[in-house]
Amino acid sequence: MPMTVGEVIALPAVQRGAPEVLSAQRWDEPIRWVHSSDLADLSSLLQGGELVLTTGAALARAPRTYLRGLADAGALGVVVEVGTQVVELPPGAGGIADELGLALVVLHRAVRFVDITEAVHRRIVAEQYEEVAFDRRVHETFTDLSMKRASLTGIVDAAARMLDEPVVLEDLSHQAVAVSTGIAADLLEDWERRSRRSPGRGGNAEPWTVTGVGPRSQQWGRLVVPRAPADVQRTTMVLERAAAALAMHRMIEQDRTGLQQQAQSGLIDDVLRGRITEERDVAARAQALGLRRCAQYFPAVVRATRPPLSADPVADHRRNVAFLDAVAHTVTAAGHSGLFSRRADAEVGMILALKDSRSVERALAALGDRLRDEVCRVDGVTTSVLALGPPAEQITDAVAGLSEAAHIAEVASALRPGERSFFRASDVRLRGLLSLLRDDERVQRFAETELRAVLFDESTAVPSNLAVLREYLRLAGNKAALAQRLHMSRPALYKRLAAIRDALGVDLDDGESMTSLHVALMIVDAAAGERSR
């Protein structure tokens, strides 16, 4: 920081002169330079902001004229040495200086003016050199980050390290899309409301330092130090350089995923990789990104079925971005909130907070239907499924449940979703596992071996032996219920079951045989369902 008039007077080189303060005007103002001269008129030599050292002859002869000349030239004050001169200042000199807004200090002992000027100028030059060196380091750092195409968080982190202050990047809707590492959770508490009161927004503003990001007429965000910084000037300079790097990043990445979606995906990735483990920190960032607080959060995955990837990776990427946008828009339009992340091709993971926790099943069913309708508008998407992992009270636990939701989505995609709006683990179970394995040659061979006799049954009986066996296994061997279901008499049913038993060569009442046959039938049905799509 620049030296003030008061700090100069406090220097040992000045204190040796036994200073007496006759006027304390401009005491806390920073000086630009120290000038030593006994000339009566210094107006042509001063530029403003100087502290003048003099032996006082001109001041003693015409105090008002001398002091007015200094004041008009922009000087801050005068230090007069009278210790070795037969000079007496007029009694009203202090009052004149006070009236003209100048500091006036008298030294009653002899001092070396060169000692004072050296001490002050050394410090001024050192601080100026430090500022130049800091400015150069800032320039080199952000230029290097731009060349390396650093992430939003990387640029924000660099600014925070330079300032030793927390830094937040927000978008125009006041969502905190990137925050510096280690930021305290309480600084992100109720972010949107507090940000609207920050500098430039009027009202009862927060004592923050804020810099717009993007061209003045097309700003798309703000960089914020969410507290009163130690050095406002240095903070503003760093934020401006960081904002320029962010603007360049935005231009490079403008055809990729949106700013907020990058931030949401980054938060989910940070939790999955263990970079953030404290629930309070995760919750603060998630809420600053728009996720509402609720009693329980649902890990969910939306998986689409579409043709294989093309030879154009850019087109595939844009379709995935469009798919992510469609999912996020549908969830938001339904009144819910969430964090969204692209997990794989045609697969979006999300942490879902429902708007009404009192009717969860109804809300999920409605959301599943809307998602199925909306995402099919994305080019190439034919069908989709919504899969849910176990609900969790904490966001970190919900993020951990995304892997289970992804597994359920994969299994559900292998089934024929039919009219189901969403899937949980209880909805896929063994049938889902077999659907995933249906293309395995060993699985197919097992099903053919188990059911060969009924698969190639050429009898004209209605229903067929395969249909009778399917219903028998579905009813867990309840023959009375089976006869009623097939509208057959019991003697006729027993005769059909005996024929099936003999053809297959197994005991239909044996539990292991029933399980083996039921699994084989599931494999055949899954393959038939895939062929019919």
For each residue, the residues with C-beta under 8 A, 3 or more apart:
1: 30 127 231
2: 30 31 32 124 127
3: 7 8 30 31 120 123 124
4: 7 8 27 28 29 30 31
5: 8 9 26 27 28 29 31 51 76 77 103
6: 9 10 27 28
7: 3 4 10 11
8: 3 4 5 11 14 31 34 51 79 116 120
9: 5 6 14 15 19 21 79 105
10: 6 7 14 15
11: 7 8 14 15 116 119 120
12: 15 16
13: 16 111 112 115 116 119
14: 8 9 10 11 17 19 79 105 107 111 116
15: 9 10 11 12 18 19
16: 12 13 109 111
17: 14 81 83 107 108 109 110 111
18: 15 83 107 108 109
19: 9 14 15 79 105 106 107 108
20: 105 106 107 108
21: 9 24 103 104 105
22: 89 93 94 97 98 104 105 106
23: 77 94 95 97 98 102 103 104
24: 21 27 103
25: 77 97 98 100 101 102 103
26: 5 29 76 77 101 102 103
27: 4 5 6 24 103
28: 4 5 6
29: 4 5 26 76
30: 1 2 3 4 49
31: 2 3 4 5 8 34 49 50 51 76 120 124
32: 2 47 48 49 50 124
33: 47 49 50 51 121 124
34: 8 31 50 51 52 53 116 117 120 121
35: 42 45 46 50 51 52 53
36: 52 53 54 113 114 117
37: 42 45 52 53 54
38: 54 55 57 58
39: 42 45 58
40: 58 61 62 66
41: 44 69
42: 35 37 39 45 46 52 69 70 73 75
43: 46 69 72 73
44: 41
45: 35 37 39 42
46: 35 42 43 50 52 70 73 74 75
47: 32 33 50 74
48: 32 73 74 75
49: 30 31 32 33 74 75 76
50: 31 32 33 34 35 46 47 74 75 76
51: 5 8 31 33 34 35 75 76 77 78 79 103 120
52: 34 35 36 37 42 46 70 75 77 78 79
53: 34 35 36 37 78 79 81 113 116 117
54: 36 37 38 57 58 59 78 79 80 81
55: 38 80 81 82 84 85 87
56: 59 60 80 81 82 85 87 89
57: 38 54 60 61 85 87
58: 38 39 40 54 61 62 66
59: 54 56 62 63 66 67 78 80 89 93
60: 56 57 63 87 88 89 90
61: 40 57 58 66
62: 40 58 59 65 66
63: 59 60 66 67 89 90 92 93 96
64: 67 68 96
65: 62 68 69
66: 40 58 59 61 62 63 69 70
67: 59 63 64 70 71 78 93 96 97 100 102 104
68: 64 65 71 72 100
69: 41 42 43 65 66 72 73
70: 42 46 52 66 67 73 75 78 100 102
71: 67 68 74 75 100 101 102
72: 43 68 69
73: 42 43 46 48 69 70
74: 46 47 48 49 50 71
75: 42 46 48 49 50 51 52 70 71 78 102
76: 5 26 29 31 49 50 51 102 103
77: 5 23 25 26 51 52 97 102 103 104 105
78: 51 52 53 54 59 67 70 75 97 102 103 104 105
79: 8 9 14 19 51 52 53 54 105 107 116
80: 54 55 56 59 89 104 105 106 107
81: 17 53 54 55 56 84 85 106 107 110 111 113
82: 55 56 85 87 88 89 106 107 108
83: 17 18 107 108 109 110 111
84: 55 81 110
85: 55 56 57 81 82
86:
87: 55 56 57 60 82
88: 60 82
89: 22 56 59 60 63 80 82 93 106
90: 60 63 93
91:
92: 63 95 96
93: 22 59 63 67 89 90 96 97 104
94: 22 23 97 98 104
95: 23 92 98 99
96: 63 64 67 92 93 99 100
97: 22 23 25 67 77 78 93 94 100 102 103 104
98: 22 23 25 94 95 101 102 104
99: 95 96
100: 25 67 68 70 71 96 97
101: 25 26 71 98
102: 23 25 26 67 70 71 75 76 77 78 97 98
103: 5 21 23 24 25 26 27 51 76 77 78 97
104: 21 22 23 67 77 78 80 93 94 97 98
105: 9 14 19 20 21 22 77 78 79 80
106: 19 20 22 80 81 82 89
107: 14 17 18 19 20 79 80 81 82 83 110 111
108: 17 18 19 20 82 83
109: 16 17 18 83
110: 17 81 83 84 107
111: 13 14 16 17 81 83 107 115 116
112: 13 115 116
113: 36 53 81 116 117
114: 36 117 118
115: 13 111 112 118 119
116: 8 11 13 14 34 53 79 111 112 113 119 120
117: 34 36 53 113 114 120 121
118: 114 115 121 122
119: 11 13 115 116 122 123
120: 3 8 11 31 34 51 116 117 123 124
121: 33 34 117 118 124 125
122: 118 119 125 126
123: 3 119 120 126 127
124: 2 3 31 32 33 120 121 127 128
125: 121 122 128 129
126: 122 123 129 130
127: 1 2 123 124 130 131
128: 124 125 131 132
129: 125 126 132 133
130: 126 127 133 134
131: 127 128 134 135
132: 128 129 135 136
133: 129 130 136 137
134: 130 131 137 138 234
135: 131 132 138 139 237
136: 132 133 139 140
137: 133 134 140 141 162
138: 134 135 141 142 162 237 238 241
139: 135 136 142 143 241
140: 136 137 143 144
141: 137 138 144 145 158 162
142: 138 139 145 146 155 158 241 242 244 245
143: 139 140 146 147 245
144: 140 141 147 148
145: 141 142 148 150 154 155 158 245
146: 142 143 149 150 245 248 249
147: 143 144
148: 144 145
149: 146 249 252
150: 145 146 154 155 158 245 249
151: 154 155 249 262 266
152: 155 156 169 177 178 246 249 259 262 263 266
153: 156 157 178 179 180 181 266
154: 145 150 151 157 158
155: 142 145 150 151 152 158 159 178 242 245 246 249
156: 152 153 159 160 167 168 169 178 179 180 223 242
157: 153 154 160 161 167 180 181
158: 141 142 145 150 154 155 161 162 242
159: 155 156 162 163 167 180 223 238 239 241 242
160: 156 157 163 164 165 166 167 180 181 183
161: 157 158 164
162: 137 138 141 158 159 238
163: 159 160 167 225 229 234 235 238
164: 160 161
165: 160 225 227 229 230 235
166: 160 179 180 182 183 184 187 225 226 227
167: 156 157 159 160 163 179 180 183 223 224 225 239 242
168: 156 176 178 179 180 183 187 188 191 223 224 225 226 288
169: 152 156 176 177 178 179 213 221 222 223 224 246
170: 174 175 176 177 191 195 221 222 224 288
171: 174 175 177 220 221 259 260
172: 219 220 221
173: 192
174: 170 171 191 192 195 196
175: 170 171 191 192 260 263 288 289 290
176: 168 169 170 179 188 191 263 285 288 289
177: 152 169 170 171 221 259 260 262 263 289
178: 152 153 155 156 168 169 263 266
179: 153 156 166 167 168 169 176 183 188 285 288
180: 153 156 157 159 160 166 167 168 183
181: 153 157 160
182: 166
183: 160 166 167 168 179 180 187 188 281
184: 166 187 188
185: 188 189 278 280 281 283 284
186: 189 284
187: 166 168 183 184 226 227 284
188: 168 176 179 183 184 185 191 284 285 287 288
189: 185 186 194 284
190: 193 194
191: 168 170 174 175 176 188 194 195 284 287 288
192: 173 174 175 195 196 288
193: 190 196 197
194: 189 190 191 197 198 206 226
195: 170 174 191 192 198 201 206 222 224
196: 174 192 193 201
197: 193 194 201 203 204 205 206
198: 194 195 201 205 206 208 210 224 226
199: 205 206 208 209 210
200: 205 210
201: 195 196 197 198 205
202: 205
203: 197
204: 197
205: 197 198 199 200 201 202 208
206: 194 195 197 198 199 226
207: 227 228
208: 198 199 205 224 225 226 227 228
209: 199 224 225 229 232 235 236 239
210: 198 199 200 222 223 224 225 239
211: 222 223 236 239 240 242 243
212: 216 219 221 222 223 243
213: 169 219 220 221 222 223 243 246 247 250
214: 218 219 220 221 243 247 250
215: 218 219 247
216: 212 219
217:
218: 214 215
219: 172 212 213 214 215 216 222
220: 171 172 213 214 250 259
221: 169 170 171 172 177 212 213 214 246 259
222: 169 170 195 210 211 212 213 219
223: 156 159 167 168 169 210 211 212 213 239 242 243 246
224: 167 168 169 170 195 198 208 209 210
225: 163 165 166 167 168 208 209 210 229 235 239
226: 166 168 187 194 198 206 208
227: 165 166 187 207 208
228: 207 208
229: 163 165 209 225 232 234 235
230: 165 235
231: 1 234 235
232: 209 229 235 236
233: 236 237
234: 134 163 229 231 237 238
235: 163 165 209 225 229 230 231 232 238 239
236: 209 211 232 233 239 240
237: 135 138 233 234 240 241
238: 138 159 162 163 234 235 241 242
239: 159 167 209 210 211 223 225 235 236 242 243
240: 211 236 237 243 244
241: 138 139 142 159 237 238 244 245
242: 142 155 156 158 159 167 211 223 238 239 245 246
243: 211 212 213 214 223 239 240 246 247
244: 142 240 241 247 248
245: 142 143 145 146 150 155 241 242 248 249
246: 152 155 169 213 221 223 242 243 249 250
247: 213 214 215 243 244 250 251
248: 146 244 245 251 252
249: 146 149 150 151 152 155 245 246 252 253
250: 213 214 220 246 247 253 254 259
251: 247 248 254
252: 149 248 249
253: 249 250 256 262
254: 250 251
255: 318
256: 253 262 317 321
257: 261 262 265 321 324 342
258: 261 262 325
259: 152 171 177 220 221 250 262 263
260: 171 175 177 263 264 289 290
261: 257 258 264 265 324 325 328 340 341
262: 151 152 177 253 256 257 258 259 265 266
263: 152 175 176 177 178 259 260 266 267 289
264: 260 261 267 268 289 339 340 341
265: 257 261 262 268 269 340 341 342
266: 151 152 153 178 262 263 269 270
267: 263 264 270 271 276 282 285 286 289 339
268: 264 265 271 272 339 341 349 351 399 402
269: 265 266 272 273 341
270: 266 267 273 275 276
271: 267 268 274 275 276 277 282 395 396 399 400
272: 268 269 399 400 402
273: 269 270
274: 271 277
275: 270 271
276: 267 270 271 281 282 285
277: 271 274 396
278: 185 281 282
279: 282 283 394 395 396
280: 185 283 284
281: 183 185 276 278 284 285
282: 267 271 276 278 279 285 286 395 396 399
283: 185 279 280 286 287 293 394 395
284: 185 186 187 188 189 191 280 281 287 288
285: 176 179 188 267 276 281 282 288 289
286: 267 282 283 289 291 339 351 395
287: 188 191 283 284 290 291 292 293
288: 168 170 175 176 179 188 191 192 284 285
289: 175 176 177 260 263 264 267 285 286 339
290: 175 260 287 337
291: 286 287 297 337 338 339 351 353 395
292: 287 337 353 355
293: 283 287 353
294: 297 353 354 357
295: 357 393
296: 357 391 392 393
297: 291 294 351 352 353 391 392 393 394 395 397 398
298: 351 352 353 354 364 388 389 391 398
299: 349 350 351 352 388 389 390 392 398 399 400 401 402 404 405
300: 338 349 350 351 352 386 387 388 389 405
301: 343 347 348 349 350 386 387 389 402 405 406 408 409
302: 327 347 348 350 371 375 384 385 386 387 409
303: 346 347 384 385 387 406 409 410 412 413
304: 323 346 347 375 378 381 382 383 384
305: 346 381 382 383 384 413
306: 319 346 380 381 382
307: 310 380
308:
309: 313 316 345
310: 307 315 316
311:
312: 315 316
313: 309 316 317
314: 317 318
315: 310 312 318 319
316: 309 310 312 313 319 320 345
317: 256 313 314 320 321
318: 255 314 315 321 322
319: 306 315 316 322 323 346 378 379 380
320: 316 317 323 324 342 345 346
321: 256 257 317 318 324 325 342
322: 318 319 325 326 378 379
323: 304 319 320 326 327 342 346 348 375 378 381
324: 257 261 320 321 327 328 340 342 348
325: 258 261 321 322 328 329
326: 322 323 329 330 374 375 377 378
327: 302 323 324 330 331 340 348 350 371 375
328: 261 324 325 331 332 338 340 350
329: 325 326 332 333 374
330: 326 327 333 334 367 370 371 374 375
331: 327 328 334 336 337 338 340 350 352 367 371
332: 328 329 335 336 337 338
333: 329 330 370
334: 330 331 355 366 367 370
335: 332 355
336: 331 332 352 353 354 355 363 367
337: 290 291 292 331 332 352 353 355
338: 291 300 328 331 332 350 351 352 353
339: 264 267 268 286 289 291 350 351
340: 261 264 265 324 327 328 331 348 349 350
341: 261 264 265 268 269 348 349 350
342: 257 265 320 321 323 324 347 348 349
343: 301 347 348 349 402 406
344: 347
345: 309 316 320
346: 303 304 305 306 319 320 323 381
347: 301 302 303 304 342 343 344 406 409
348: 301 302 323 324 327 340 341 342 343
349: 268 299 300 301 340 341 342 343 402 405 406
350: 299 300 301 302 327 328 331 338 339 340 341
351: 268 286 291 297 298 299 300 338 339 395 398 399 402
352: 297 298 299 300 331 336 337 338
353: 291 292 293 294 297 298 336 337 338
354: 294 298 336 357 360 363 364
355: 292 334 335 336 337 363
356: 359 363
357: 294 295 296 354 360
358:
359: 356 362 363
360: 354 357 363 364
361: 364 365
362: 359 365 366
363: 336 354 355 356 359 360 366 367
364: 298 354 360 361 367 368 386 388 421 422
365: 361 362 368 369 421 422
366: 334 362 363 369 370 421
367: 330 331 334 336 363 364 370 371 386 421 422
368: 364 365 371 372 386 420 421 422
369: 365 366 372 373 421
370: 330 333 334 366 367 373 374
371: 302 327 330 331 367 368 374 375 384 386
372: 368 369 375 376 383 384 385 386 421
373: 369 370 376 377
374: 326 329 330 370 371 377
375: 302 304 323 326 327 330 371 372 378 381 384
376: 372 373 381 382 383 384
377: 326 373 374 381
378: 304 319 322 323 326 375 381
379: 319 322
380: 306 307 319
381: 304 305 306 323 346 375 376 377 378 384
382: 304 305 306 376
383: 304 305 372 376 413 417
384: 302 303 304 305 371 372 375 376 381
385: 302 303 372 409 412 413 417 420 422 423
386: 300 301 302 364 367 368 371 372 409 421 422 423
387: 300 301 302 303 405 406 408 409 412 422 423 424
388: 298 299 300 364 391 405 408 422 423 424
389: 298 299 300 301 398 401 402 403 404 405 408 425
390: 299 401 404 425
391: 296 297 298 388 398
392: 296 297 299 395 397 398 400 401
393: 295 296 297 397
394: 279 283 297 397 398
395: 271 279 282 283 286 291 297 351 392 398 399
396: 271 277 279 282 399 400
397: 297 392 393 394 400 401
398: 297 298 299 351 389 391 392 394 395 401 402
399: 268 271 272 282 299 351 395 396 402
400: 271 272 299 392 396 397 403
401: 299 389 390 392 397 398 404 405
402: 268 272 299 301 343 349 351 389 398 399 405 406
403: 389 400 406 407
404: 299 389 390 401 407 408 425
405: 299 300 301 349 387 388 389 401 402 408 409
406: 301 303 343 347 349 387 402 403 409 410
407: 403 404 410 411
408: 301 387 388 389 404 405 411 412 423 424 425 427 428 432
409: 301 302 303 347 385 386 387 405 406 412 413 423
410: 303 406 407 413 414 436
411: 407 408 414 415 423 428 432 433 435 436
412: 303 385 387 408 409 415 417 420 423 427 428 432
413: 303 305 383 385 409 410 417
414: 410 411 432 435 436 438 526 530
415: 411 412 428 431 432 435 526 529
416: 529 532 533
417: 383 385 412 413 420 423
418:
419:
420: 368 385 412 417 423 427
421: 364 365 366 367 368 369 372 386
422: 364 365 367 368 385 386 387 388
423: 385 386 387 388 408 409 411 412 417 420 427 428
424: 387 388 408 427
425: 389 390 404 408 428 429
426: 429
427: 408 412 420 423 424 432
428: 408 411 412 415 423 425 431 432 433
429: 425 426 432 433
430: 433 434 519 522
431: 415 428 434 435 522 526
432: 408 411 412 414 415 427 428 429 435 436
433: 411 428 429 430 436 437
434: 430 431 437 438 443 519 522 523 526
435: 411 414 415 431 432 438 526
436: 410 411 414 432 433
437: 433 434 440 443 523
438: 414 434 435 443 444 523 526 527 530
439: 443 444
440: 437 443 444
441: 444 445
442: 445 446
443: 434 437 438 439 440 446 447 523
444: 438 439 440 441 447 448 523 527
445: 441 442 448 449
446: 442 443 449 450 520 523
447: 443 444 450 451 520 521 523 524 527
448: 444 445 451 452 455
449: 445 446 452
450: 446 447 504 516 517 519 520
451: 447 448 454 455 466 504 517 520 521 524
452: 448 449 455 456
453: 456 457 500 503 504 505
454: 451 457 464 465 466 469 500 503 504
455: 448 451 452 466 524
456: 452 453
457: 453 454 464 465 466 503
458:
459: 464 465
460:
461: 464 465 496
462:
463: 467 468 471 486
464: 454 457 459 461 467 468
465: 454 457 459 461 468 469 496 499 500 503
466: 451 454 455 457 469 470
467: 463 464 470 471
468: 463 464 465 471 472 482 486 493 496 497 500
469: 454 465 466 472 473 500 517 521
470: 466 467 473 474 521
471: 463 467 468 474 475 482 485 486
472: 468 469 475 477 479 482 497 508
473: 469 470 476 477 514 517 518 521
474: 470 471
475: 471 472 478 481 482 485
476: 473 514
477: 472 473 508 509 514
478: 475 481 482
479: 472 482 483 490 493 494 497
480: 483 484 490
481: 475 478 484 485
482: 468 471 472 475 478 479 485 486 493
483: 479 480 486 488 489 490 493
484: 480 481 487
485: 471 475 481 482
486: 463 468 471 482 483 493
487: 484
488: 483 492 493 496
489: 483 492 493
490: 479 480 483 493 494
491: 494 495
492: 488 489 495 496
493: 468 479 482 483 486 488 489 490 496 497
494: 479 490 491 497 498
495: 491 492 498 499
496: 461 465 468 488 492 493 499 500
497: 468 472 479 493 494 500 501 508
498: 494 495 501 502
499: 465 495 496 502 503
500: 453 454 465 468 469 496 497 503 504 508
501: 497 498 504 505 506 507 508
502: 498 499 505
503: 453 454 457 465 499 500
504: 450 451 453 454 500 501 508 517
505: 453 501 502
506: 501 510 513 516 517
507: 501 510 513
508: 472 477 497 500 501 504 513 514 517
509: 477 514
510: 506 507 513 514
511: 514 515
512: 515 516
513: 506 507 508 510 516 517
514: 473 476 477 508 509 510 511 517 518
515: 511 512 518 519
516: 450 506 512 513 519 520
517: 450 451 469 473 504 506 508 513 514 520 521
518: 473 514 515 521 522
519: 430 434 450 515 516 522 523
520: 446 447 450 451 516 517 523 524
521: 447 451 469 470 473 517 518 524 525
522: 430 431 434 518 519 525 526
523: 434 437 438 443 444 446 447 519 520 526 527
524: 447 451 455 520 521 527 528
525: 521 522 528 529
526: 414 415 431 434 435 438 522 523 529 530
527: 438 444 447 523 524 530 531
528: 524 525 531 532
529: 415 416 525 526 532 533
530: 414 438 526 527 533
531: 527 528
532: 416 528 529
533: 416 529 530
